[in-house]
Each structure stands twice: as C-alpha cells, then as structure tokens.
Amino acid sequence: MTIDFSTKPKITLHLDPVHEAYCRYIFSTPGQQREIVISRYHDIGKLIHSNVLAKDLPVRRPFLEHPVTFILPVNPDNQHAITRHFLYCTKWGEQKIRDGIEYEFKSWVRRRFEIGYKNKLDQKEIVEAILRGLSLRENAINFDTIKKIDYRNRRRIEEMRFKSLLSD
C-alpha cells in the first residue's frame, strides 16, 4: 500500500545517495516509498524544517542531479504558511542542510566503527554492515565513502597522539 503524498507540503533537494540512504534510515522510510517523511524530533528534521521558506509565487528550481523529496510536518504554528504557499529553500539553506546531514552521518559512522572495533570486527566487516544496514549497494563508491570516514578519523587520532608525545 502506497501513501499519496501529493497534497502534503514538501521540499525537494539534491542529496548524495549515501546521505539519502542515511535519511531514509533515520526516518524509517519504507524501501518502496519515494518521499521521506521528516519529523522535528530529530535534528535533521529540525534542520530541514528551519531552512524551508514560503512564497506566494512558485520559485523556479534548477535541475537536480539526485533529487530527494522530504515531506514536512504540519503543526498549528506552520499550518497556514506551508499549506497555502509555495515552499522553497535558498542555495545557502540547501548547503546548510547538506552540511548538517553530512556531519550527522559522519558522527553516526564514527560511532559504528567504535562499536565494531570494540567487538573485534575488522574495517571491511564494519563497512559491509553499515552498507547493509542502510540498504545501500556494495559498490566501490559507497564502500570508499564509508571507509574514508574511518581513515580520516584514525588519522586525526594518530595526529593527536603524536602531538601529545611531543608536548612532554
């Protein structure tokens, strides 16, 4: 059974496939559902909701390479604005949203690696588990995206250790 979201307030943004998969995971979006229904109970939902603007006339949108549609929550405070106006997001607002999602995603991945290493898993097993958990195809791009986060985190930790060794 598919839900009809055609009358719901929505905003469409460009997101990388890995970040889209993370948002689908965070908001428990069924695999067959195209739209992601956000909630203001999660920081990403608050970030998206806070960067959406309303206008009386439609705003012309550029072509989006990888469009992702978010369904916005309606409450008594925003009901009039988002149900009776055209919704859009500035380029700066979209960049803030993408940056916020990337930050949340990297933090989430770092935590998965901490848990995985604590459970004596190797990097490949952790990356594969993350990709499987996010329902992402295991291809070189997705695999490397996750692996780079771990590499950069390990590098940062090594640099901090080195600095502490020199400070004495």
Accessible surface in RSA format (square Angstrom, percent):
REM  Atomic radii and reference values for relative SASA: ProtOr
REM  Chains: A
REM  Algorithm: Lee & Richards
REM  Probe-radius: 1.40
REM  Slices: 20
REM RES _ NUM      All-atoms   Total-Side   Main-Chain    Non-polar    All polar
REM                ABS   REL    ABS   REL    ABS   REL    ABS   REL    ABS   REL
RES MET A   1   213.98 110.8 139.28  92.2  74.70 177.9 114.52  97.4  99.46 131.8
RES THR A   2   115.08  81.8  88.72  89.9  26.36  62.8  60.64  81.5  54.43  82.3
RES ILE A   3   100.82  57.4  81.42  60.7  19.40  46.8  85.66  61.7  15.16  41.1
RES ASP A   4   103.71  72.6  83.03  82.6  20.68  48.9  44.00 103.6  59.71  59.5
RES PHE A   5    15.72   7.9  11.96   7.4   3.75   9.8  12.00   7.3   3.71  10.6
RES SER A   6    77.65  65.6  50.57  67.5  27.07  62.4  44.51  94.8  33.13  46.4
RES THR A   7   122.85  87.4  89.25  90.5  33.60  80.1  76.09 102.2  46.76  70.7
RES LYS A   8    99.64  48.6  93.89  57.6   5.76  13.7  37.56  33.8  62.08  66.1
RES PRO A   9    13.77  10.0   4.69   4.3   9.08  33.0  13.53  11.2   0.24   1.5
RES LYS A  10    74.88  36.5  63.55  39.0  11.33  27.0  54.35  48.9  20.52  21.9
RES ILE A  11     7.17   4.1   4.54   3.4   2.63   6.3   7.17   5.2   0.00   0.0
RES THR A  12    43.47  30.9  38.62  39.2   4.85  11.6  23.89  32.1  19.58  29.6
RES LEU A  13     1.18   0.7   1.18   0.8   0.00   0.0   1.18   0.8   0.00   0.0
RES HIS A  14    45.24  24.7  45.24  31.4   0.00   0.0  29.59  30.5  15.65  18.2
RES LEU A  15     0.77   0.4   0.77   0.5   0.00   0.0   0.77   0.5   0.00   0.0
RES ASP A  16    69.75  48.9  68.85  68.5   0.89   2.1  12.96  30.5  56.78  56.6
RES PRO A  17    69.08  50.3  66.54  60.7   2.54   9.2  66.97  55.3   2.11  13.1
RES VAL A  18     7.87   5.2   7.87   7.1   0.00   0.0   7.87   6.8   0.00   0.0
RES HIS A  19    24.18  13.2  24.18  16.8   0.00   0.0  15.35  15.8   8.83  10.3
RES GLU A  20    27.05  15.5  27.05  20.5   0.00   0.0   3.74   7.2  23.31  19.0
RES ALA A  21     9.62   8.8   6.54  10.1   3.08   7.0   8.70  12.3   0.91   2.4
RES TYR A  22     4.35   2.0   4.35   2.5   0.00   0.0   0.00   0.0   4.35   5.4
RES CYS A  23     0.00   0.0   0.00   0.0   0.00   0.0   0.00   0.0   0.00   0.0
RES ARG A  24    50.13  21.0  48.68  24.8   1.46   3.5  32.60  44.6  17.54  10.6
RES TYR A  25   106.82  49.9  89.73  51.1  17.09  44.5  57.07  42.9  49.75  61.3
RES ILE A  26    40.65  23.1  16.91  12.6  23.75  57.2  19.23  13.8  21.42  58.1
RES PHE A  27    28.10  14.1   6.24   3.9  21.86  56.9  11.98   7.3  16.13  46.2
RES SER A  28    95.97  81.1  68.83  91.9  27.14  62.5  46.74  99.5  49.23  69.0
RES THR A  29    18.94  13.5   0.79   0.8  18.16  43.3   1.98   2.7  16.97  25.6
RES PRO A  30    61.66  44.9  49.23  44.9  12.43  45.2  61.65  50.9   0.00   0.0
RES GLY A  31    79.09  97.5   0.00   N/A  79.09  97.5  41.46 113.8  37.63  84.3
RES GLN A  32   129.27  72.3  99.70  72.9  29.57  70.4  59.00 125.6  70.28  53.3
RES GLN A  33    28.13  15.7  21.41  15.6   6.72  16.0  14.39  30.6  13.75  10.4
RES ARG A  34   199.41  83.7 187.62  95.6  11.79  28.1  71.03  97.1 128.38  77.8
RES GLU A  35    40.76  23.4  40.76  30.8   0.00   0.0   2.51   4.9  38.25  31.2
RES ILE A  36     0.00   0.0   0.00   0.0   0.00   0.0   0.00   0.0   0.00   0.0
RES VAL A  37    63.82  42.0  57.61  52.2   6.21  15.0  57.61  50.1   6.21  16.8
RES ILE A  38     4.69   2.7   0.00   0.0   4.69  11.3   0.13   0.1   4.55  12.4
RES SER A  39    36.98  31.2  34.38  45.9   2.60   6.0  34.43  73.3   2.54   3.6
RES ARG A  40   105.41  44.3  99.80  50.9   5.61  13.4  18.16  24.8  87.25  52.9
RES TYR A  41   214.10 100.0 183.40 104.3  30.70  79.9 138.20 103.9  75.90  93.6
RES HIS A  42    52.84  28.9  49.67  34.5   3.17   8.1  39.21  40.4  13.63  15.9
RES ASP A  43    86.60  60.7  79.87  79.5   6.73  15.9  19.66  46.3  66.94  66.8
RES ILE A  44     1.13   0.6   0.45   0.3   0.67   1.6   1.08   0.8   0.05   0.1
RES GLY A  45     0.00   0.0   0.00   N/A   0.00   0.0   0.00   0.0   0.00   0.0
RES LYS A  46   100.62  49.1  97.93  60.1   2.69   6.4  50.67  45.6  49.95  53.2
RES LEU A  47    47.41  26.4  43.11  30.8   4.30  10.8  46.94  33.0   0.48   1.3
RES ILE A  48     0.00   0.0   0.00   0.0   0.00   0.0   0.00   0.0   0.00   0.0
RES HIS A  49    34.56  18.9  28.10  19.5   6.45  16.5  21.47  22.1  13.08  15.2
RES SER A  50    83.10  70.2  48.94  65.3  34.15  78.7  48.31 102.9  34.79  48.7
RES ASN A  51    18.13  12.5  12.24  11.8   5.90  14.2   3.55   8.6  14.58  14.1
RES VAL A  52    21.20  13.9   4.12   3.7  17.07  41.1   4.12   3.6  17.07  46.3
RES LEU A  53    77.70  43.3  74.37  53.2   3.32   8.4  77.70  54.6   0.00   0.0
RES ALA A  54    45.85  42.2  15.43  23.8  30.42  69.2  15.43  21.7  30.42  80.6
RES LYS A  55    99.14  48.4  94.73  58.1   4.41  10.5  51.84  46.7  47.30  50.4
RES ASP A  56   106.10  74.3  88.51  88.1  17.59  41.6  31.87  75.0  74.23  74.0
RES LEU A  57   127.77  71.2 127.56  91.3   0.21   0.5 127.56  89.6   0.21   0.6
RES PRO A  58    91.71  66.8  72.15  65.8  19.56  71.1  72.66  60.0  19.06 118.4
RES VAL A  59    50.73  33.4  32.16  29.1  18.57  44.7  35.64  31.0  15.09  40.9
RES ARG A  60   229.91  96.5 199.88 101.9  30.03  71.5  81.31 111.1 148.59  90.1
RES ARG A  61    79.50  33.4  54.53  27.8  24.97  59.5  45.52  62.2  33.98  20.6
RES PRO A  62    85.94  62.6  68.34  62.3  17.60  64.0  80.50  66.5   5.44  33.8
RES PHE A  63   182.79  91.4 149.28  92.5  33.51  87.2 158.10  95.9  24.69  70.7
RES LEU A  64    29.05  16.2  21.08  15.1   7.98  20.1  22.09  15.5   6.96  18.7
RES GLU A  65   146.28  84.0 121.95  92.3  24.34  57.9  36.73  71.1 109.55  89.4
RES HIS A  66    52.65  28.8  52.32  36.4   0.33   0.8  33.39  34.4  19.26  22.4
RES PRO A  67    76.40  55.7  57.80  52.7  18.60  67.6  57.95  47.8  18.45 114.6
RES VAL A  68     3.30   2.2   0.15   0.1   3.15   7.6   3.30   2.9   0.00   0.0
RES THR A  69    28.29  20.1  25.92  26.3   2.37   5.6   6.66   9.0  21.63  32.7
RES PHE A  70     0.00   0.0   0.00   0.0   0.00   0.0   0.00   0.0   0.00   0.0
RES ILE A  71     5.47   3.1   5.47   4.1   0.00   0.0   5.47   3.9   0.00   0.0
RES LEU A  72     5.45   3.0   0.86   0.6   4.59  11.5   1.03   0.7   4.42  11.9
RES PRO A  73    34.04  24.8  24.32  22.2   9.72  35.3  34.04  28.1   0.00   0.0
RES VAL A  74    70.10  46.1  37.76  34.2  32.33  77.9  37.76  32.8  32.33  87.7
RES ASN A  75    39.72  27.4  34.42  33.3   5.29  12.7  28.07  67.6  11.65  11.3
RES PRO A  76   125.20  91.2 101.15  92.2  24.05  87.4 102.53  84.7  22.67 140.9
RES ASP A  77   143.12 100.3 106.21 105.7  36.91  87.3  33.10  77.9 110.01 109.7
RES ASN A  78    16.16  11.1  14.21  13.7   1.95   4.7  16.16  38.9   0.00   0.0
RES GLN A  79    97.44  54.5  97.38  71.2   0.06   0.1  11.27  24.0  86.17  65.4
RES HIS A  80   108.82  59.5 107.02  74.4   1.80   4.6  82.00  84.5  26.82  31.2
RES ALA A  81    41.09  37.8  39.66  61.2   1.43   3.3  39.76  56.0   1.33   3.5
RES ILE A  82    17.82  10.1  12.86   9.6   4.97  12.0  12.86   9.3   4.97  13.5
RES THR A  83    73.10  52.0  37.96  38.5  35.14  83.8  39.06  52.5  34.04  51.5
RES ARG A  84   166.47  69.9 131.35  67.0  35.12  83.6  47.30  64.6 119.16  72.2
RES HIS A  85    58.38  31.9  39.44  27.4  18.94  48.5  21.84  22.5  36.54  42.5
RES PHE A  86    98.12  49.1  95.17  58.9   2.95   7.7  98.12  59.5   0.00   0.0
RES LEU A  87    32.23  18.0   7.14   5.1  25.10  63.1   7.14   5.0  25.10  67.5
RES TYR A  88    37.53  17.5  37.53  21.4   0.00   0.0  12.87   9.7  24.66  30.4
RES CYS A  89     6.61   5.0   0.00   0.0   6.61  15.5   0.00   0.0   6.61   7.1
RES THR A  90    56.63  40.3  50.51  51.2   6.12  14.6  49.23  66.1   7.40  11.2
RES LYS A  91   173.30  84.5 163.79 100.5   9.51  22.6 108.33  97.5  64.97  69.2
RES TRP A  92   181.28  72.7 174.48  84.5   6.79  16.0 157.13  83.8  24.15  39.2
RES GLY A  93     2.51   3.1   0.00   N/A   2.51   3.1   2.51   6.9   0.00   0.0
RES GLU A  94    16.29   9.3  15.90  12.0   0.39   0.9   1.98   3.8  14.30  11.7
RES GLN A  95    77.75  43.5  77.75  56.8   0.00   0.0  32.43  69.0  45.32  34.4
RES LYS A  96    76.71  37.4  71.63  44.0   5.08  12.1  41.70  37.5  35.01  37.3
RES ILE A  97     0.28   0.2   0.28   0.2   0.00   0.0   0.28   0.2   0.00   0.0
RES ARG A  98    64.44  27.1  62.49  31.9   1.95   4.6  23.77  32.5  40.67  24.6
RES ASP A  99    71.79  50.3  66.59  66.3   5.20  12.3  26.31  61.9  45.47  45.4
RES GLY A 100    18.40  22.7   0.00   N/A  18.40  22.7  17.61  48.3   0.79   1.8
RES ILE A 101     0.10   0.1   0.10   0.1   0.00   0.0   0.10   0.1   0.00   0.0
RES GLU A 102    60.35  34.6  60.35  45.7   0.00   0.0   8.32  16.1  52.03  42.5
RES TYR A 103   149.34  69.7 145.37  82.7   3.97  10.3 104.12  78.2  45.22  55.7
RES GLU A 104    45.63  26.2  43.94  33.2   1.70   4.0   6.07  11.7  39.56  32.3
RES PHE A 105     1.15   0.6   1.15   0.7   0.00   0.0   1.15   0.7   0.00   0.0
RES LYS A 106    57.88  28.2  57.88  35.5   0.00   0.0  24.97  22.5  32.91  35.1
RES SER A 107    41.94  35.4  34.87  46.5   7.07  16.3  31.54  67.2  10.40  14.6
RES TRP A 108    40.44  16.2  34.07  16.5   6.37  15.0  34.05  18.2   6.40  10.4
RES VAL A 109     0.00   0.0   0.00   0.0   0.00   0.0   0.00   0.0   0.00   0.0
RES ARG A 110    69.21  29.1  68.46  34.9   0.75   1.8  15.52  21.2  53.68  32.5
RES ARG A 111   113.96  47.8 112.93  57.6   1.03   2.4  38.65  52.8  75.31  45.6
RES ARG A 112    68.81  28.9  64.48  32.9   4.33  10.3  27.44  37.5  41.37  25.1
RES PHE A 113     3.88   1.9   3.88   2.4   0.00   0.0   3.88   2.4   0.00   0.0
RES GLU A 114    91.58  52.6  81.70  61.8   9.88  23.5  38.07  73.6  53.51  43.7
RES ILE A 115    65.43  37.2  64.82  48.3   0.61   1.5  65.43  47.1   0.00   0.0
RES GLY A 116     4.13   5.1   0.00   N/A   4.13   5.1   4.02  11.0   0.11   0.2
RES TYR A 117    68.12  31.8  54.73  31.1  13.39  34.8  55.69  41.8  12.44  15.3
RES LYS A 118   162.53  79.3 138.40  84.9  24.13  57.5  98.72  88.9  63.81  68.0
RES ASN A 119    93.46  64.5  73.46  71.0  20.00  48.2  19.82  47.7  73.64  71.2
RES LYS A 120   184.03  89.8 152.84  93.8  31.19  74.3 111.77 100.6  72.26  77.0
RES LEU A 121    72.43  40.3  66.25  47.4   6.18  15.5  66.86  47.0   5.57  15.0
RES ASP A 122    80.64  56.5  74.06  73.7   6.58  15.6  40.55  95.4  40.09  40.0
RES GLN A 123    48.05  26.9  44.93  32.8   3.12   7.4  13.37  28.5  34.68  26.3
RES LYS A 124   121.49  59.3 118.14  72.5   3.35   8.0  72.72  65.5  48.77  52.0
RES GLU A 125    81.64  46.9  77.22  58.4   4.42  10.5  28.10  54.4  53.54  43.7
RES ILE A 126     4.70   2.7   4.14   3.1   0.56   1.4   4.70   3.4   0.00   0.0
RES VAL A 127     0.00   0.0   0.00   0.0   0.00   0.0   0.00   0.0   0.00   0.0
RES GLU A 128    36.52  21.0  35.58  26.9   0.94   2.2   3.56   6.9  32.96  26.9
RES ALA A 129    48.02  44.2  39.92  61.6   8.10  18.4  40.82  57.5   7.20  19.1
RES ILE A 130     8.67   4.9   4.29   3.2   4.38  10.6   8.59   6.2   0.08   0.2
RES LEU A 131     2.00   1.1   2.00   1.4   0.00   0.0   2.00   1.4   0.00   0.0
RES ARG A 132   166.09  69.7 147.89  75.4  18.20  43.3  76.96 105.2  89.12  54.0
RES GLY A 133    46.43  57.3   0.00   N/A  46.43  57.3  32.69  89.7  13.74  30.8
RES LEU A 134     7.80   4.3   0.04   0.0   7.75  19.5   1.31   0.9   6.49  17.5
RES SER A 135   104.54  88.3  68.69  91.7  35.85  82.6  45.12  96.1  59.41  83.2
RES LEU A 136    26.98  15.0  14.60  10.4  12.38  31.1  16.40  11.5  10.57  28.5
RES ARG A 137   187.69  78.8 176.61  90.0  11.07  26.4  78.65 107.5 109.04  66.1
RES GLU A 138   101.77  58.4  67.45  51.0  34.32  81.7  26.89  52.0  74.89  61.1
RES ASN A 139    50.67  34.9  42.41  41.0   8.26  19.9  35.66  85.8  15.01  14.5
RES ALA A 140    74.24  68.3  60.19  92.9  14.05  32.0  67.23  94.7   7.01  18.6
RES ILE A 141   132.70  75.5 127.65  95.1   5.05  12.2 131.94  95.0   0.76   2.1
RES ASN A 142    11.42   7.9  11.42  11.0   0.00   0.0   0.00   0.0  11.42  11.0
RES PHE A 143    37.34  18.7  37.34  23.1   0.00   0.0  37.34  22.6   0.00   0.0
RES ASP A 144    61.16  42.8  60.87  60.6   0.28   0.7  13.11  30.8  48.05  47.9
RES THR A 145    43.72  31.1  38.49  39.0   5.23  12.5  27.81  37.3  15.92  24.1
RES ILE A 146     0.00   0.0   0.00   0.0   0.00   0.0   0.00   0.0   0.00   0.0
RES LYS A 147    81.09  39.6  81.08  49.8   0.00   0.0  32.62  29.4  48.46  51.6
RES LYS A 148   107.04  52.2 105.90  65.0   1.14   2.7  52.52  47.3  54.52  58.1
RES ILE A 149    10.87   6.2   6.86   5.1   4.02   9.7   9.74   7.0   1.14   3.1
RES ASP A 150     3.16   2.2   2.38   2.4   0.78   1.8   0.78   1.8   2.38   2.4
RES TYR A 151   126.75  59.2 125.38  71.3   1.38   3.6  98.34  73.9  28.42  35.0
RES ARG A 152   139.07  58.4 133.20  67.9   5.87  14.0  50.74  69.3  88.33  53.5
RES ASN A 153    15.96  11.0  13.01  12.6   2.95   7.1   2.44   5.9  13.52  13.1
RES ARG A 154   105.90  44.5 104.23  53.1   1.68   4.0  37.44  51.2  68.46  41.5
RES ARG A 155   124.12  52.1 122.23  62.3   1.89   4.5  26.87  36.7  97.25  58.9
RES ARG A 156   115.14  48.3 113.89  58.1   1.25   3.0  62.29  85.1  52.85  32.0
RES ILE A 157    56.96  32.4  56.88  42.4   0.08   0.2  56.88  41.0   0.08   0.2
RES GLU A 158    97.91  56.2  92.92  70.3   4.99  11.9  30.39  58.8  67.52  55.1
RES GLU A 159    81.82  47.0  79.36  60.0   2.46   5.8  32.69  63.2  49.12  40.1
RES MET A 160   107.86  55.9 101.10  66.9   6.76  16.1  86.39  73.4  21.47  28.4
RES ARG A 161   148.05  62.2 145.62  74.2   2.43   5.8  60.46  82.6  87.59  53.1
RES PHE A 162   121.19  60.6 119.78  74.2   1.41   3.7 120.85  73.3   0.34   1.0
RES LYS A 163   142.32  69.4 136.86  84.0   5.46  13.0  82.38  74.2  59.94  63.8
RES SER A 164    62.97  53.2  54.22  72.4   8.75  20.2  44.79  95.4  18.18  25.5
RES LEU A 165   135.31  75.4 115.80  82.8  19.52  49.1 117.64  82.6  17.67  47.6
RES LEU A 166   119.58  66.6  93.62  67.0  25.95  65.2  96.23  67.6  23.35  62.8
RES SER A 167    89.14  75.3  48.79  65.1  40.35  92.9  48.07 102.4  41.07  57.5
RES ASP A 168   164.48 115.2 100.42 100.0  64.05 151.5  62.12 146.2 102.35 102.1
END  Absolute sums over single chains surface
CHAIN  1 A    11462.0       9708.2       1753.8       6428.6       5033.5
END  Absolute sums over all chains
TOTAL         11462.0       9708.2       1753.8       6428.6       5033.5
